Amino acid sequence: MEYLIGVRDKQIWSLQYSGLKIKPCPQAPSKHVLLDLVLETLTKNGVVRHGLVPRKKVPDKGWLLAVLATINPECKVFKKDYVAAADI
């Protein structure tokens, strides 16, 4: 309940549907790479990420791409010449 109150009072950042941006991603990297990019961007922007995304249950690529497009629309994964590294 405390988390929801923090979101409501804008003390905790949460993605709002009305602020969502979608960008094409020619070749999406793995979910774990996307998660790292999202967390890195949030950290650079000073957003507290404690408990934001559980590492054991990573969100799907669509959600991660939507978040990344919203918080960092200039991210390298949205460039036409981006090539995702092969998963090993």
Distance bins in CASP14 RR format, pairs under 12 A and 6 or more apart:
PFRMAT RR
TARGET T0000
AUTHOR 0000-0000-0000
RMODE 2
METHOD distances of the structure
MODEL  1
1 7 0 0 0 0 0 1 0 0 0 0 0
1 8 0 0 0 0 0 1 0 0 0 0 0
2 8 0 0 0 0 0 1 0 0 0 0 0
2 9 0 0 0 0 0 1 0 0 0 0 0
2 11 0 0 0 0 0 1 0 0 0 0 0
2 12 0 0 0 0 1 0 0 0 0 0 0
3 9 0 0 0 0 0 1 0 0 0 0 0
3 11 0 0 0 0 1 0 0 0 0 0 0
3 12 1 0 0 1 0 0 0 0 0 0 0
3 13 0 0 0 0 0 1 0 0 0 0 0
3 14 0 0 0 0 1 0 0 0 0 0 0
3 48 0 0 0 0 0 1 0 0 0 0 0
3 50 0 0 0 0 0 1 0 0 0 0 0
3 51 0 0 0 0 1 0 0 0 0 0 0
3 52 0 0 0 0 0 1 0 0 0 0 0
4 11 0 0 0 0 0 1 0 0 0 0 0
4 12 0 0 0 0 1 0 0 0 0 0 0
4 14 0 0 0 0 1 0 0 0 0 0 0
5 11 0 0 0 0 1 0 0 0 0 0 0
5 12 0 0 0 0 1 0 0 0 0 0 0
5 14 0 0 0 0 0 1 0 0 0 0 0
6 12 1 0 1 0 0 0 0 0 0 0 0
6 13 0 0 0 0 1 0 0 0 0 0 0
6 14 0 0 0 0 1 0 0 0 0 0 0
6 48 0 0 0 0 0 1 0 0 0 0 0
7 13 1 0 0 1 0 0 0 0 0 0 0
7 14 1 0 1 0 0 0 0 0 0 0 0
7 15 0 0 0 0 0 1 0 0 0 0 0
7 16 0 0 0 0 1 0 0 0 0 0 0
7 52 0 0 0 0 0 1 0 0 0 0 0
8 14 0 0 0 0 1 0 0 0 0 0 0
8 16 0 0 0 0 0 1 0 0 0 0 0
10 16 0 0 0 0 0 1 0 0 0 0 0
10 47 0 0 0 0 0 1 0 0 0 0 0
11 47 0 0 0 0 0 1 0 0 0 0 0
11 48 0 0 0 0 1 0 0 0 0 0 0
12 42 0 0 0 0 0 1 0 0 0 0 0
12 47 0 0 0 0 1 0 0 0 0 0 0
12 48 1 0 0 1 0 0 0 0 0 0 0
12 49 0 0 0 0 0 1 0 0 0 0 0
12 50 0 0 0 0 1 0 0 0 0 0 0
12 51 0 0 0 0 1 0 0 0 0 0 0
12 52 0 0 0 0 1 0 0 0 0 0 0
13 38 0 0 0 0 0 1 0 0 0 0 0
13 41 0 0 0 0 0 1 0 0 0 0 0
13 42 1 0 0 1 0 0 0 0 0 0 0
13 43 0 0 0 0 0 1 0 0 0 0 0
13 45 0 0 0 0 1 0 0 0 0 0 0
13 46 0 0 0 0 1 0 0 0 0 0 0
13 47 1 0 1 0 0 0 0 0 0 0 0
13 48 1 0 0 1 0 0 0 0 0 0 0
13 49 0 0 0 0 1 0 0 0 0 0 0
13 50 0 0 0 0 0 1 0 0 0 0 0
13 51 0 0 0 0 0 1 0 0 0 0 0
13 52 0 0 0 0 1 0 0 0 0 0 0
13 67 0 0 0 0 0 1 0 0 0 0 0
13 70 0 0 0 0 0 1 0 0 0 0 0
13 71 0 0 0 0 1 0 0 0 0 0 0
14 20 0 0 0 0 0 1 0 0 0 0 0
14 42 0 0 0 0 0 1 0 0 0 0 0
14 47 0 0 0 0 0 1 0 0 0 0 0
14 48 0 0 0 0 0 1 0 0 0 0 0
14 49 0 0 0 0 0 1 0 0 0 0 0
14 52 0 0 0 0 1 0 0 0 0 0 0
14 53 0 0 0 0 0 1 0 0 0 0 0
14 67 0 0 0 0 0 1 0 0 0 0 0
14 70 0 0 0 0 0 1 0 0 0 0 0
14 71 0 0 0 0 0 1 0 0 0 0 0
15 21 0 0 0 0 0 1 0 0 0 0 0
15 38 0 0 0 0 0 1 0 0 0 0 0
15 42 0 0 0 0 0 1 0 0 0 0 0
15 47 0 0 0 0 0 1 0 0 0 0 0
15 52 0 0 0 0 0 1 0 0 0 0 0
15 53 0 0 0 0 0 1 0 0 0 0 0
15 59 0 0 0 0 0 1 0 0 0 0 0
15 63 0 0 0 0 1 0 0 0 0 0 0
15 64 0 0 0 0 0 1 0 0 0 0 0
15 66 1 0 0 1 0 0 0 0 0 0 0
15 67 1 0 1 0 0 0 0 0 0 0 0
15 68 0 0 0 0 0 1 0 0 0 0 0
15 69 0 0 0 0 0 1 0 0 0 0 0
15 70 1 0 0 1 0 0 0 0 0 0 0
15 71 0 0 0 0 1 0 0 0 0 0 0
16 66 0 0 0 0 0 1 0 0 0 0 0
16 67 0 0 0 0 0 1 0 0 0 0 0
16 70 0 0 0 0 1 0 0 0 0 0 0
16 71 0 0 0 0 0 1 0 0 0 0 0
17 66 0 0 0 0 1 0 0 0 0 0 0
17 67 0 0 0 0 0 1 0 0 0 0 0
17 70 0 0 0 0 0 1 0 0 0 0 0
18 70 0 0 0 0 0 1 0 0 0 0 0
19 66 0 0 0 0 0 1 0 0 0 0 0
19 67 0 0 0 0 0 1 0 0 0 0 0
19 69 0 0 0 0 0 1 0 0 0 0 0
19 70 1 0 0 1 0 0 0 0 0 0 0
19 71 0 0 0 0 0 1 0 0 0 0 0
19 73 0 0 0 0 0 1 0 0 0 0 0
20 62 0 0 0 0 0 1 0 0 0 0 0
20 63 0 0 0 0 0 1 0 0 0 0 0
20 65 0 0 0 0 0 1 0 0 0 0 0
20 66 1 0 1 0 0 0 0 0 0 0 0
20 67 0 0 0 0 1 0 0 0 0 0 0
20 68 0 0 0 0 0 1 0 0 0 0 0
20 69 0 0 0 0 1 0 0 0 0 0 0
20 70 1 0 1 0 0 0 0 0 0 0 0
20 71 0 0 0 0 0 1 0 0 0 0 0
20 73 0 0 0 0 0 1 0 0 0 0 0
21 65 0 0 0 0 0 1 0 0 0 0 0
21 66 1 0 0 1 0 0 0 0 0 0 0
21 67 0 0 0 0 1 0 0 0 0 0 0
21 68 0 0 0 0 1 0 0 0 0 0 0
21 69 1 0 1 0 0 0 0 0 0 0 0
21 70 1 0 1 0 0 0 0 0 0 0 0
21 71 0 0 0 0 1 0 0 0 0 0 0
21 72 0 0 0 0 0 1 0 0 0 0 0
21 73 1 0 0 1 0 0 0 0 0 0 0
21 74 0 0 0 0 0 1 0 0 0 0 0
21 75 0 0 0 0 0 1 0 0 0 0 0
21 78 0 0 0 0 0 1 0 0 0 0 0
22 62 0 0 0 0 1 0 0 0 0 0 0
22 63 0 0 0 0 0 1 0 0 0 0 0
22 65 1 0 0 1 0 0 0 0 0 0 0
22 66 1 0 0 1 0 0 0 0 0 0 0
22 67 0 0 0 0 0 1 0 0 0 0 0
22 68 0 0 0 0 0 1 0 0 0 0 0
22 69 1 0 1 0 0 0 0 0 0 0 0
22 70 0 0 0 0 1 0 0 0 0 0 0
22 73 0 0 0 0 0 1 0 0 0 0 0
22 78 0 0 0 0 0 1 0 0 0 0 0
23 62 0 0 0 0 0 1 0 0 0 0 0
23 65 1 0 0 1 0 0 0 0 0 0 0
23 66 0 0 0 0 1 0 0 0 0 0 0
23 67 0 0 0 0 0 1 0 0 0 0 0
23 68 0 0 0 0 1 0 0 0 0 0 0
23 69 1 0 1 0 0 0 0 0 0 0 0
23 70 0 0 0 0 1 0 0 0 0 0 0
23 71 0 0 0 0 0 1 0 0 0 0 0
23 72 0 0 0 0 1 0 0 0 0 0 0
23 73 1 0 0 1 0 0 0 0 0 0 0
23 74 0 0 0 0 1 0 0 0 0 0 0
23 75 0 0 0 0 1 0 0 0 0 0 0
23 76 0 0 0 0 0 1 0 0 0 0 0
23 77 0 0 0 0 1 0 0 0 0 0 0
23 78 1 0 1 0 0 0 0 0 0 0 0
23 79 0 0 0 0 0 1 0 0 0 0 0
23 80 0 0 0 0 0 1 0 0 0 0 0
23 82 0 0 0 0 0 1 0 0 0 0 0
24 62 0 0 0 0 0 1 0 0 0 0 0
24 65 0 0 0 0 1 0 0 0 0 0 0
24 66 0 0 0 0 0 1 0 0 0 0 0
24 69 0 0 0 0 1 0 0 0 0 0 0
24 73 0 0 0 0 0 1 0 0 0 0 0
24 77 0 0 0 0 0 1 0 0 0 0 0
24 78 1 0 0 1 0 0 0 0 0 0 0
24 79 0 0 0 0 0 1 0 0 0 0 0
24 80 0 0 0 0 1 0 0 0 0 0 0
24 82 0 0 0 0 0 1 0 0 0 0 0
25 33 0 0 0 0 0 1 0 0 0 0 0
25 34 0 0 0 0 1 0 0 0 0 0 0
25 37 0 0 0 0 0 1 0 0 0 0 0
25 61 0 0 0 0 1 0 0 0 0 0 0
25 62 0 0 0 0 1 0 0 0 0 0 0
25 64 0 0 0 0 0 1 0 0 0 0 0
25 65 1 0 1 0 0 0 0 0 0 0 0
25 66 0 0 0 0 0 1 0 0 0 0 0
25 68 0 0 0 0 1 0 0 0 0 0 0
25 69 0 0 0 0 1 0 0 0 0 0 0
25 73 0 0 0 0 0 1 0 0 0 0 0
25 75 0 0 0 0 1 0 0 0 0 0 0
25 76 0 0 0 0 0 1 0 0 0 0 0
25 77 1 0 1 0 0 0 0 0 0 0 0
25 78 1 0 1 0 0 0 0 0 0 0 0
25 79 0 0 0 0 1 0 0 0 0 0 0
25 80 0 0 0 0 0 1 0 0 0 0 0
25 82 1 0 0 1 0 0 0 0 0 0 0
25 83 0 0 0 0 0 1 0 0 0 0 0
25 84 0 0 0 0 1 0 0 0 0 0 0
26 65 0 0 0 0 0 1 0 0 0 0 0
26 76 0 0 0 0 0 1 0 0 0 0 0
26 77 0 0 0 0 1 0 0 0 0 0 0
26 78 0 0 0 0 1 0 0 0 0 0 0
26 79 0 0 0 0 1 0 0 0 0 0 0
26 80 1 0 0 1 0 0 0 0 0 0 0
26 81 0 0 0 0 1 0 0 0 0 0 0
26 82 1 0 0 1 0 0 0 0 0 0 0
26 83 0 0 0 0 1 0 0 0 0 0 0
26 84 0 0 0 0 1 0 0 0 0 0 0
27 33 0 0 0 0 0 1 0 0 0 0 0
27 61 0 0 0 0 0 1 0 0 0 0 0
27 65 0 0 0 0 0 1 0 0 0 0 0
27 76 0 0 0 0 0 1 0 0 0 0 0
27 77 0 0 0 0 1 0 0 0 0 0 0
27 78 0 0 0 0 0 1 0 0 0 0 0
27 79 0 0 0 0 0 1 0 0 0 0 0
27 80 0 0 0 0 1 0 0 0 0 0 0
27 81 0 0 0 0 0 1 0 0 0 0 0
27 82 1 0 0 1 0 0 0 0 0 0 0
27 83 1 0 0 1 0 0 0 0 0 0 0
27 84 1 0 1 0 0 0 0 0 0 0 0
27 85 0 0 0 0 0 1 0 0 0 0 0
27 86 0 0 0 0 0 1 0 0 0 0 0
28 34 1 0 0 1 0 0 0 0 0 0 0
28 37 0 0 0 0 0 1 0 0 0 0 0
28 60 0 0 0 0 0 1 0 0 0 0 0
28 61 1 0 1 0 0 0 0 0 0 0 0
28 62 0 0 0 0 1 0 0 0 0 0 0
28 63 0 0 0 0 0 1 0 0 0 0 0
28 64 0 0 0 0 1 0 0 0 0 0 0
28 65 1 0 0 1 0 0 0 0 0 0 0
28 66 0 0 0 0 0 1 0 0 0 0 0
28 68 0 0 0 0 1 0 0 0 0 0 0
28 69 0 0 0 0 0 1 0 0 0 0 0
28 75 0 0 0 0 0 1 0 0 0 0 0
28 76 0 0 0 0 0 1 0 0 0 0 0
28 77 1 0 0 1 0 0 0 0 0 0 0
28 78 0 0 0 0 1 0 0 0 0 0 0
28 82 0 0 0 0 1 0 0 0 0 0 0
28 83 0 0 0 0 0 1 0 0 0 0 0
28 84 1 0 0 1 0 0 0 0 0 0 0
28 85 0 0 0 0 0 1 0 0 0 0 0
28 87 0 0 0 0 0 1 0 0 0 0 0
29 35 0 0 0 0 1 0 0 0 0 0 0
29 36 0 0 0 0 1 0 0 0 0 0 0
29 37 0 0 0 0 1 0 0 0 0 0 0
29 38 0 0 0 0 0 1 0 0 0 0 0
29 61 0 0 0 0 1 0 0 0 0 0 0
29 64 0 0 0 0 1 0 0 0 0 0 0
29 65 0 0 0 0 1 0 0 0 0 0 0
29 68 0 0 0 0 0 1 0 0 0 0 0
29 75 0 0 0 0 0 1 0 0 0 0 0
29 76 0 0 0 0 1 0 0 0 0 0 0
29 77 1 0 0 1 0 0 0 0 0 0 0
29 78 0 0 0 0 0 1 0 0 0 0 0
29 82 0 0 0 0 1 0 0 0 0 0 0
29 83 0 0 0 0 1 0 0 0 0 0 0
29 84 1 0 1 0 0 0 0 0 0 0 0
29 85 1 0 0 1 0 0 0 0 0 0 0
29 86 0 0 0 0 1 0 0 0 0 0 0
29 87 0 0 0 0 1 0 0 0 0 0 0
30 36 0 0 0 0 1 0 0 0 0 0 0
30 37 0 0 0 0 0 1 0 0 0 0 0
30 58 0 0 0 0 1 0 0 0 0 0 0
30 60 0 0 0 0 0 1 0 0 0 0 0
30 61 0 0 0 0 1 0 0 0 0 0 0
30 64 0 0 0 0 1 0 0 0 0 0 0
30 65 0 0 0 0 0 1 0 0 0 0 0
30 77 0 0 0 0 0 1 0 0 0 0 0
30 84 1 0 0 1 0 0 0 0 0 0 0
30 85 0 0 0 0 1 0 0 0 0 0 0
30 86 0 0 0 0 1 0 0 0 0 0 0
30 87 1 0 1 0 0 0 0 0 0 0 0
30 88 0 0 0 0 0 1 0 0 0 0 0
31 37 0 0 0 0 0 1 0 0 0 0 0
31 38 0 0 0 0 0 1 0 0 0 0 0
31 53 0 0 0 0 0 1 0 0 0 0 0
31 55 0 0 0 0 0 1 0 0 0 0 0
31 57 0 0 0 0 0 1 0 0 0 0 0
31 58 1 0 1 0 0 0 0 0 0 0 0
31 59 1 0 0 1 0 0 0 0 0 0 0
31 60 1 0 0 1 0 0 0 0 0 0 0
31 61 1 0 1 0 0 0 0 0 0 0 0
31 62 0 0 0 0 1 0 0 0 0 0 0
31 63 0 0 0 0 1 0 0 0 0 0 0
31 64 1 0 0 1 0 0 0 0 0 0 0
31 65 0 0 0 0 1 0 0 0 0 0 0
31 68 0 0 0 0 0 1 0 0 0 0 0
31 84 0 0 0 0 0 1 0 0 0 0 0
31 87 0 0 0 0 0 1 0 0 0 0 0
32 38 0 0 0 0 0 1 0 0 0 0 0
32 39 0 0 0 0 0 1 0 0 0 0 0
32 53 0 0 0 0 0 1 0 0 0 0 0
32 55 0 0 0 0 1 0 0 0 0 0 0
32 56 0 0 0 0 0 1 0 0 0 0 0
32 58 1 0 0 1 0 0 0 0 0 0 0
32 59 0 0 0 0 0 1 0 0 0 0 0
32 61 0 0 0 0 0 1 0 0 0 0 0
32 64 0 0 0 0 1 0 0 0 0 0 0
32 84 0 0 0 0 0 1 0 0 0 0 0
32 85 0 0 0 0 0 1 0 0 0 0 0
32 87 0 0 0 0 1 0 0 0 0 0 0
32 88 0 0 0 0 0 1 0 0 0 0 0
33 39 0 0 0 0 0 1 0 0 0 0 0
33 40 0 0 0 0 0 1 0 0 0 0 0
33 58 0 0 0 0 0 1 0 0 0 0 0
33 61 0 0 0 0 0 1 0 0 0 0 0
33 64 0 0 0 0 1 0 0 0 0 0 0
33 65 0 0 0 0 0 1 0 0 0 0 0
33 68 0 0 0 0 0 1 0 0 0 0 0
33 75 0 0 0 0 0 1 0 0 0 0 0
33 76 0 0 0 0 0 1 0 0 0 0 0
33 77 0 0 0 0 1 0 0 0 0 0 0
33 82 0 0 0 0 0 1 0 0 0 0 0
33 84 1 0 0 1 0 0 0 0 0 0 0
33 85 1 0 0 1 0 0 0 0 0 0 0
33 86 0 0 0 0 0 1 0 0 0 0 0
33 87 0 0 0 0 1 0 0 0 0 0 0
34 40 0 0 0 0 0 1 0 0 0 0 0
34 41 0 0 0 0 0 1 0 0 0 0 0
34 53 0 0 0 0 0 1 0 0 0 0 0
34 58 0 0 0 0 1 0 0 0 0 0 0
34 59 0 0 0 0 1 0 0 0 0 0 0
34 60 0 0 0 0 1 0 0 0 0 0 0
34 61 1 0 0 1 0 0 0 0 0 0 0
34 62 0 0 0 0 1 0 0 0 0 0 0
34 63 0 0 0 0 1 0 0 0 0 0 0
34 64 1 1 0 0 0 0 0 0 0 0 0
34 65 1 0 0 1 0 0 0 0 0 0 0
34 66 0 0 0 0 0 1 0 0 0 0 0
34 67 0 0 0 0 1 0 0 0 0 0 0
34 68 1 0 0 1 0 0 0 0 0 0 0
34 69 0 0 0 0 0 1 0 0 0 0 0
34 72 0 0 0 0 0 1 0 0 0 0 0
34 75 0 0 0 0 1 0 0 0 0 0 0
34 76 0 0 0 0 0 1 0 0 0 0 0
34 77 1 0 0 1 0 0 0 0 0 0 0
34 78 0 0 0 0 0 1 0 0 0 0 0
34 84 0 0 0 0 1 0 0 0 0 0 0
35 41 0 0 0 0 0 1 0 0 0 0 0
35 42 0 0 0 0 0 1 0 0 0 0 0
35 49 0 0 0 0 0 1 0 0 0 0 0
35 52 0 0 0 0 0 1 0 0 0 0 0
35 53 1 0 0 1 0 0 0 0 0 0 0
35 54 0 0 0 0 0 1 0 0 0 0 0
35 55 1 0 0 1 0 0 0 0 0 0 0
35 56 0 0 0 0 0 1 0 0 0 0 0
35 57 0 0 0 0 0 1 0 0 0 0 0
35 58 1 0 1 0 0 0 0 0 0 0 0
35 59 1 0 0 1 0 0 0 0 0 0 0
35 60 0 0 0 0 0 1 0 0 0 0 0
35 61 0 0 0 0 1 0 0 0 0 0 0
35 62 0 0 0 0 0 1 0 0 0 0 0
35 63 0 0 0 0 0 1 0 0 0 0 0
35 64 1 0 0 1 0 0 0 0 0 0 0
35 65 0 0 0 0 0 1 0 0 0 0 0
35 67 0 0 0 0 1 0 0 0 0 0 0
35 68 0 0 0 0 1 0 0 0 0 0 0
36 42 0 0 0 0 0 1 0 0 0 0 0
36 43 0 0 0 0 0 1 0 0 0 0 0
36 49 0 0 0 0 0 1 0 0 0 0 0
36 53 0 0 0 0 0 1 0 0 0 0 0
36 55 0 0 0 0 0 1 0 0 0 0 0
36 58 0 0 0 0 0 1 0 0 0 0 0
36 64 0 0 0 0 1 0 0 0 0 0 0
36 68 0 0 0 0 0 1 0 0 0 0 0
36 75 0 0 0 0 0 1 0 0 0 0 0
36 77 0 0 0 0 0 1 0 0 0 0 0
37 43 0 0 0 0 0 1 0 0 0 0 0
37 44 0 0 0 0 0 1 0 0 0 0 0
37 53 0 0 0 0 0 1 0 0 0 0 0
37 61 0 0 0 0 0 1 0 0 0 0 0
37 64 0 0 0 0 1 0 0 0 0 0 0
37 65 0 0 0 0 1 0 0 0 0 0 0
37 67 0 0 0 0 1 0 0 0 0 0 0
37 68 1 0 1 0 0 0 0 0 0 0 0
37 69 0 0 0 0 0 1 0 0 0 0 0
37 71 0 0 0 0 1 0 0 0 0 0 0
37 72 1 0 0 1 0 0 0 0 0 0 0
37 74 0 0 0 0 0 1 0 0 0 0 0
37 75 1 0 0 1 0 0 0 0 0 0 0
37 76 0 0 0 0 1 0 0 0 0 0 0
37 77 1 0 0 1 0 0 0 0 0 0 0
37 78 0 0 0 0 0 1 0 0 0 0 0
37 82 0 0 0 0 0 1 0 0 0 0 0
37 84 0 0 0 0 0 1 0 0 0 0 0
38 44 0 0 0 0 0 1 0 0 0 0 0
38 45 0 0 0 0 0 1 0 0 0 0 0
38 47 0 0 0 0 0 1 0 0 0 0 0
38 49 0 0 0 0 1 0 0 0 0 0 0
38 52 0 0 0 0 1 0 0 0 0 0 0
38 53 1 0 0 1 0 0 0 0 0 0 0
38 58 0 0 0 0 0 1 0 0 0 0 0
38 59 0 0 0 0 1 0 0 0 0 0 0
38 61 0 0 0 0 0 1 0 0 0 0 0
38 62 0 0 0 0 0 1 0 0 0 0 0
38 63 0 0 0 0 1 0 0 0 0 0 0
38 64 1 0 1 0 0 0 0 0 0 0 0
38 65 0 0 0 0 1 0 0 0 0 0 0
38 66 0 0 0 0 0 1 0 0 0 0 0
38 67 1 0 1 0 0 0 0 0 0 0 0
38 68 1 0 1 0 0 0 0 0 0 0 0
38 69 0 0 0 0 0 1 0 0 0 0 0
38 70 0 0 0 0 1 0 0 0 0 0 0
38 71 1 0 0 1 0 0 0 0 0 0 0
38 72 0 0 0 0 1 0 0 0 0 0 0
38 75 0 0 0 0 1 0 0 0 0 0 0
38 77 0 0 0 0 0 1 0 0 0 0 0
39 45 0 0 0 0 0 1 0 0 0 0 0
39 46 0 0 0 0 0 1 0 0 0 0 0
39 47 0 0 0 0 1 0 0 0 0 0 0
39 48 0 0 0 0 0 1 0 0 0 0 0
39 49 1 0 1 0 0 0 0 0 0 0 0
39 50 0 0 0 0 0 1 0 0 0 0 0
39 51 0 0 0 0 0 1 0 0 0 0 0
39 52 1 0 0 1 0 0 0 0 0 0 0
39 53 1 0 0 1 0 0 0 0 0 0 0
39 54 0 0 0 0 0 1 0 0 0 0 0
39 55 0 0 0 0 1 0 0 0 0 0 0
39 58 0 0 0 0 0 1 0 0 0 0 0
39 59 0 0 0 0 0 1 0 0 0 0 0
39 64 0 0 0 0 0 1 0 0 0 0 0
39 67 0 0 0 0 0 1 0 0 0 0 0
39 68 0 0 0 0 0 1 0 0 0 0 0
39 71 0 0 0 0 0 1 0 0 0 0 0
39 72 0 0 0 0 0 1 0 0 0 0 0
40 46 0 0 0 0 0 1 0 0 0 0 0
40 47 0 0 0 0 0 1 0 0 0 0 0
40 49 0 0 0 0 1 0 0 0 0 0 0
40 68 0 0 0 0 0 1 0 0 0 0 0
40 71 0 0 0 0 0 1 0 0 0 0 0
40 72 0 0 0 0 1 0 0 0 0 0 0
40 75 0 0 0 0 1 0 0 0 0 0 0
40 76 0 0 0 0 0 1 0 0 0 0 0
41 47 0 0 0 0 1 0 0 0 0 0 0
41 49 0 0 0 0 1 0 0 0 0 0 0
41 52 0 0 0 0 0 1 0 0 0 0 0
41 64 0 0 0 0 0 1 0 0 0 0 0
41 67 0 0 0 0 1 0 0 0 0 0 0
41 68 1 0 0 1 0 0 0 0 0 0 0
41 69 0 0 0 0 0 1 0 0 0 0 0
41 70 0 0 0 0 1 0 0 0 0 0 0
41 71 1 0 1 0 0 0 0 0 0 0 0
41 72 1 0 1 0 0 0 0 0 0 0 0
41 73 0 0 0 0 0 1 0 0 0 0 0
41 74 0 0 0 0 0 1 0 0 0 0 0
41 75 1 0 0 1 0 0 0 0 0 0 0
41 76 0 0 0 0 0 1 0 0 0 0 0
41 77 0 0 0 0 0 1 0 0 0 0 0
42 48 0 0 0 0 1 0 0 0 0 0 0
42 49 1 0 1 0 0 0 0 0 0 0 0
42 50 0 0 0 0 0 1 0 0 0 0 0
42 51 0 0 0 0 0 1 0 0 0 0 0
42 52 1 0 0 1 0 0 0 0 0 0 0
42 53 0 0 0 0 1 0 0 0 0 0 0
42 67 0 0 0 0 1 0 0 0 0 0 0
42 68 0 0 0 0 0 1 0 0 0 0 0
42 70 0 0 0 0 0 1 0 0 0 0 0
42 71 1 0 0 1 0 0 0 0 0 0 0
42 72 0 0 0 0 1 0 0 0 0 0 0
43 49 1 0 0 1 0 0 0 0 0 0 0
43 50 0 0 0 0 0 1 0 0 0 0 0
43 52 0 0 0 0 0 1 0 0 0 0 0
43 71 0 0 0 0 0 1 0 0 0 0 0
43 72 0 0 0 0 0 1 0 0 0 0 0
44 71 0 0 0 0 1 0 0 0 0 0 0
44 72 0 0 0 0 1 0 0 0 0 0 0
44 75 0 0 0 0 0 1 0 0 0 0 0
45 70 0 0 0 0 0 1 0 0 0 0 0
45 71 1 0 0 1 0 0 0 0 0 0 0
45 72 0 0 0 0 1 0 0 0 0 0 0
46 52 0 0 0 0 0 1 0 0 0 0 0
46 71 0 0 0 0 0 1 0 0 0 0 0
47 53 0 0 0 0 0 1 0 0 0 0 0
47 67 0 0 0 0 0 1 0 0 0 0 0
47 71 0 0 0 0 1 0 0 0 0 0 0
47 72 0 0 0 0 0 1 0 0 0 0 0
49 55 0 0 0 0 0 1 0 0 0 0 0
49 67 0 0 0 0 0 1 0 0 0 0 0
49 71 0 0 0 0 0 1 0 0 0 0 0
51 57 0 0 0 0 0 1 0 0 0 0 0
52 59 0 0 0 0 0 1 0 0 0 0 0
52 67 0 0 0 0 0 1 0 0 0 0 0
52 71 0 0 0 0 0 1 0 0 0 0 0
53 59 1 0 0 1 0 0 0 0 0 0 0
53 60 0 0 0 0 0 1 0 0 0 0 0
53 63 0 0 0 0 1 0 0 0 0 0 0
53 64 0 0 0 0 1 0 0 0 0 0 0
53 67 0 0 0 0 1 0 0 0 0 0 0
57 63 0 0 0 0 0 1 0 0 0 0 0
58 64 1 0 0 1 0 0 0 0 0 0 0
59 65 0 0 0 0 1 0 0 0 0 0 0
59 66 0 0 0 0 1 0 0 0 0 0 0
59 67 0 0 0 0 1 0 0 0 0 0 0
59 68 0 0 0 0 0 1 0 0 0 0 0
60 66 0 0 0 0 1 0 0 0 0 0 0
60 67 0 0 0 0 0 1 0 0 0 0 0
61 67 0 0 0 0 0 1 0 0 0 0 0
61 68 0 0 0 0 0 1 0 0 0 0 0
61 69 0 0 0 0 0 1 0 0 0 0 0
61 77 0 0 0 0 0 1 0 0 0 0 0
61 84 0 0 0 0 0 1 0 0 0 0 0
62 68 0 0 0 0 1 0 0 0 0 0 0
62 69 0 0 0 0 1 0 0 0 0 0 0
62 70 0 0 0 0 0 1 0 0 0 0 0
62 77 0 0 0 0 0 1 0 0 0 0 0
63 69 0 0 0 0 0 1 0 0 0 0 0
63 70 0 0 0 0 0 1 0 0 0 0 0
64 70 0 0 0 0 0 1 0 0 0 0 0
64 71 0 0 0 0 0 1 0 0 0 0 0
64 72 0 0 0 0 0 1 0 0 0 0 0
64 75 0 0 0 0 0 1 0 0 0 0 0
64 77 0 0 0 0 1 0 0 0 0 0 0
65 71 0 0 0 0 0 1 0 0 0 0 0
65 72 0 0 0 0 0 1 0 0 0 0 0
65 73 0 0 0 0 0 1 0 0 0 0 0
65 75 0 0 0 0 1 0 0 0 0 0 0
65 77 1 0 0 1 0 0 0 0 0 0 0
65 78 0 0 0 0 1 0 0 0 0 0 0
66 72 0 0 0 0 0 1 0 0 0 0 0
66 73 0 0 0 0 0 1 0 0 0 0 0
66 78 0 0 0 0 0 1 0 0 0 0 0
67 73 0 0 0 0 0 1 0 0 0 0 0
67 75 0 0 0 0 0 1 0 0 0 0 0
67 77 0 0 0 0 0 1 0 0 0 0 0
68 74 0 0 0 0 0 1 0 0 0 0 0
68 75 1 0 1 0 0 0 0 0 0 0 0
68 76 0 0 0 0 0 1 0 0 0 0 0
68 77 1 0 0 1 0 0 0 0 0 0 0
68 78 0 0 0 0 1 0 0 0 0 0 0
69 75 1 0 0 1 0 0 0 0 0 0 0
69 77 0 0 0 0 1 0 0 0 0 0 0
69 78 1 0 0 1 0 0 0 0 0 0 0
70 78 0 0 0 0 0 1 0 0 0 0 0
72 78 0 0 0 0 1 0 0 0 0 0 0
73 79 0 0 0 0 0 1 0 0 0 0 0
74 82 0 0 0 0 0 1 0 0 0 0 0
75 82 0 0 0 0 1 0 0 0 0 0 0
76 82 1 0 1 0 0 0 0 0 0 0 0
76 83 0 0 0 0 0 1 0 0 0 0 0
76 84 0 0 0 0 0 1 0 0 0 0 0
76 85 0 0 0 0 0 1 0 0 0 0 0
77 83 0 0 0 0 0 1 0 0 0 0 0
77 84 1 0 0 1 0 0 0 0 0 0 0
77 85 0 0 0 0 0 1 0 0 0 0 0
END
